[in-house]
Each structure stands twice: as structure tokens, then as C-alpha cells.
Amino acid sequence: MFTMEKADNLIEHLEKCMTRPGIAKGELYAGIDLGTAYMVLTVIDSLGNPVAGTYRFAQVVRDGVVVDFTGASRMLRELKSELEQKLGTQLVKAAGAFPPDTGKSTVKSHFYVCEGAGFEVINMVDEPTAANNVLCIENGAVVDIGGGTTGIAIIQDGEVVYTTDEPTGGTHFSLVIAGAKKISFEEAEDFKKQADNQQEVMFMVKPVVQKVASIIKNKIRGFNISSVYLVGGTCCLEGIEKVIESELNIPTFKPRDPLLVTPLGIALSCLGVSSVESRNVEAYY
């Protein structure tokens, strides 16, 4: 059952483990989110407790598609090695993720990056569905606004009944900022993350946020949605939930660190996956 407090406590636990790894009980499982702006690697134990995590700015995925396979695999190997040194053990089993409704070729490319980094990939899951492993929503819509895409999952009676994805996200925010301030894309990325700039950023990108809201409104039409939950790095923008709520006229919430929800949920998707499913995961996808 969903409560924002439970989700926030889990995320807070992961945040602490990113500074100092936690004590694991049983086997370790990794969650891999290649991302458009950030690659995130999280680790949980057999009880689903966060143990470690790390992330790095990356531009190896565009609109959900892997555009730099070699670079993505190399960076993921580096993040894997970083956490292995902190944990004092090897990370073997992992789950990867993909934007929903993007086709088998996209899923396979994400799978091969994870495998190429040295992981045994035992599960692949779409991003907003992964997020609900943390949120545990019974009814509502999970909206994952990443760097390049916005993924939406409709949850009814605790089950995902519909998923979709649209190519609009934080990259578009940065392009607007770069144009408005006449700075480079990289400078715009840095500008939008600074706490002191949040009000100015929202002023510039509000039309894009409203566009995202219109995408959500269109995709949830026909479903009885009483609440919307925002995840993904782009949702770290201060006040984004208020703008979307105003456009949708539906209560809209976001957890304490939207960037970490999906990567943690990806790791949690490893639990309960049998060895038979593990052996067949590549063929299935």
C-alpha cells in the first residue's frame, strides 16, 4: 500500500548508503538505469534493503535509445567497479530497464549494455513500472520524466494495466534554457540543477512542463485517475508538481529524490525472479 512517507524513507536509506554502504543480508542485486542525463547504479540485498548506489552524468542514451554502446558499457563497468570496491565483493546479478512502448530493439540494446558491463541480467523492466516497486501504488498514474522521454504507467488494483512513452524530457528543458540565456547545452544542464536558479528555470521552462502535462492528460484519458506520482531526474525541478497538478486538476505528488526512485525499483525487480527466467531473459526480450 502506498504512503509517501514509506517511499521517502526507502529513498533516504538509499541516499545514506550512497555515502556509506549499508550492511547486506543475503545476496546482492543491482539495478541499472542508463538514463539520458544520468546513469544510475543501485544495489539492494535479498530483503530489498538498499545497500549502495552511485551515479554519473552521461549522454549515451537519447530519447530512450542507446546511441553510444561502447561508452555506455565502459561507464557502467566503471560504476560497477566503484561499488564493488566499496562493498568488498563482486556484483553479479542485475536488472536493467527501458522506456515503455519503445520496441524490442531498444530493450535488447539496454540489455546488451548491462551484459557487456559484466552483469548477469536476470530481469528487464519498463521504467515507470519499476518506479512503482518503490511507490507501491494501488491506483493512479506513475509518470517518469527523464532526460529524453516521459514514461507513463497506469496502475489499477496494484497492477500495471497500461504503459506508454513520449520523447519529451529534461533535455528539452536544457535546450530552452540554453537558447534563452545564450549559453551552451552543458552550461544549461548545470544551471538548471543549481538550487538558487530554480525560480528562474521554472519561468523559462514552464511551457515545456505544460506540454508534459498535456501529454499526461492525453495518455490517461479514459482511465479513472485520482492521483499522479512523479519520478525521474527532471522532476527534481522545484515546483514541477504544482504546475502539472494545475494543468491536470488531479492531485500530483513527488518523493524526496525523484532521480533515485526508478533505479531503486529496477533493483527491486530482481527479487522473485527465478533462475529459469534468468536463463531465458535475453531470448524473451
N, C-alpha and C positions, 0 to 999 in steps of 0.2 A: 504493500500500500504506500502511496506517495505522501511524503511530507517534505517540504523544502529543507527543514532542519536536518532530517536524516541524510539527504543528498549533500547538504553543505558540510556536515560532519565528516562524511566519507571523503569529500574533496579536500577538506582541511587536513585530514590524515595523510592524504597523498602529498599535499604541499610540504608537510613536515618531513616526509620520507624522501623528498627530492633534495632536501638539505642534508639529512642524516638517515640512511637506510634503516628500515624497521627490522624487527626480528621475525623471520619467516617460520611458518609451521607447515611442514609438508613440502610438496613440490612447488616449483615456481613456474609462473606463466606470464608471458609478455603480451602486451597489446601495442600494435603498431599502427600509427596514424601518419601516413606520408604527408598529408596536408598540401595546401597550395602556398601558404606563407610559412608554416612551421611544421617540422617533422617532430612528432612526439612519441616517446617510448615509455611505457609504464610497465610495472611488474607487480603482480599480486601473488599471494600464496594459495594453498589448497582451500583455505577457509574464505577466500575472497577479500582478504585484508590487503590494502596497499602496502608495498614493501619498498619500492624505489621508483624513480622516474626522472626523465631528463628531456630536454627539447632543444631544437636549434632552428634558426631561420633558414628556410630552404625555398628554392624556386625550381624544383624538379618535377612538379606536377602543375598542369594548367587546365583549369575547368574540369578537374577530376581525372585527367588523362596524364599518364607518366610521359614526360617529354625528355627526360634525361635519365635513362635506365641506369647507366654506369654511375652517374653522380649520386643517384638515389641509393643504390646498393652500397656504395662506398660510405656515404654519410650514415646510413643505418648500421653498417658494420662498426663505425666509429662510436656511435651511441651505445651499441651493444657492448663493445669493449669497455667503454667508460663505466657502465653499470656493473659489468662483470668484475671489474677491479674493485669497485666499492663494496660489492656483495661478497667477493671472495669465492665465487662459484660461476660455473658456466650457465648461460641462459640457452635453453634448447627449444622448448615448446612455446608457440606463439600463435596469435590470431592477427589477421590483417583486416582491413576494411576498405570499402569502396563507396562512392556516391550511388544512391539508389537509381534504378532505371537507366543505367548507362551502358548496358550490354556486356556480354561475356568477355569480349576482348579487353575491356577496361578492367574487369575483375581479374582476369588472368595476368595482366601486366602488374597489378598491385601484388598479386600472389607471387610472381616470379621475383620481384624486387625483394620481398621478405625472405624468400627461399635463397636468393642469391647472396643475402647478408649472413647466411649460416643458420637460419632458423628452420625448425621442423614446423611447418604451418599446419595446424590442426583444425583451424576454422577460418572462414571468411564471412563477414557480416556487413550489411549496409550501415552507414554511419548513424542516421537517426535512430535506427533500431538498437544499435549499440548503446547510444546515449540513454535509452530507456532502461538498460540494465542497471544504471545508476539511479535514475529518477523513479523507476517502478510505478509509472503512471497507469492507472486503471482505464481512464477515459480522457481523451484530449489529443492535442497535436504536438509532436516534438519537431521543432524547427532548428536544423543545424546550419547556421550561416558561417561558412568557412571563408577561405581566401578567394576561391574561384566560383563556388557553387552554393546554392541553398537547397538543402535536402529536407524533405518533409515526410514524417511518418504519422499516420492516423492510428491511434490506439483505441480499441473498444474492448471492454471487459478484460483488459490486460493483454490483449493480443494485437499485434500489428496487422491491420486489415488493408492498408494501402501505403505505398511509398512512391515518391517522385523526386525529381531533382531539376533545378533550373540554373543556368550559368550566370548567376549574379552573386557577388560577394564582396569581401573586403578589398580585393584588388581594384574593383571599380571605385571604392571609396578613395583609395590612394591616387588613382588616376584623376579624380575630380580635384583632390587637394593639390596635386602636382600642377594641374592646369591653373587653378585659382591663385596659387602662390608663386607660380613660375619657378618651381624647383624640380629636382629630379624625382623619379619614382621612388628611389631608395630613401631620399630625404623625406618624402611624403610619408613613407611607411614609418619612419622614425618619429615624424611629427605627430602622427595620429595616435601614437602609443603614449605620449607624454601626458601625465595627469593634468598639468596646468593648461593643456591645449584642448581639453575635451569639449568645452563650450563652443569654441571656435570651430572645431572639427564638425560638431553636430550641425552648426549653422551652415557649413559648406555642403555636407553630405546628406542633409535631411531629405532632399528629393530622391536620393538613391534608397534611403531607408523606406521612404513611402512606396517606392517601386517594389522593394522586397515585400512590404506589407500587401501590396496589390497581388503579388504572386501567391502569397499565402492565402489570401482571401479567395482567389480563383481556384486554388487546389483543394481547399477544404469545403468548397461549395457542395452541398448535397449530403454532407455529414453533420451530425449533431455535435458540434464542438463547443464546449463550455469553458475551455481554458487552453492556453497556448504556452509552451515552455521553450525558451530559447537557449541554445547551446552553440558552441563553436567560437573560435577566437574573435571573430568580428563582433560578437555580442558583448565583448568587454567594453565597447564604447559606452560611455556613461549616458544613460537616458534613452538608449535604443529601445528598451522595453516599453517605455512610456509612449514613444511615437507610434510603435506598432500597435499597442493597445488602443490608442486613439483612433487609428485607421481602421482597425478590425471591430472595435466595440466589443471586444472579448478580453476578459482578464488575462494578462500576459506576465509571465514570471521568468526570472533567470537565476541560476545558482551563483555562488560566490565567485567561482572562476570558470566561466563557460568554456575556456580553452581545454580544460582537463577532463570534462565530463565524457566526451566521446572516446578519447584514448583509454580512459579507465574502463568504460563499458566494453571496449573491444577486448581488453584483457579478461574481463569477467565472462565474456562469451566462451572462453576456453573451458570453463567448468562444466562438467557433464558431457563433454564431447568424448565419445568412445574411441578406442584405438582403431576400430573398423572404419569409423567416419574419418579419422585422421589419415588412414592409408588411401582413402578414396577422394579426399577433398579436391585434389588437382583435377581428377577426371570429372568430378561433379560440376566444377565451375568451368 
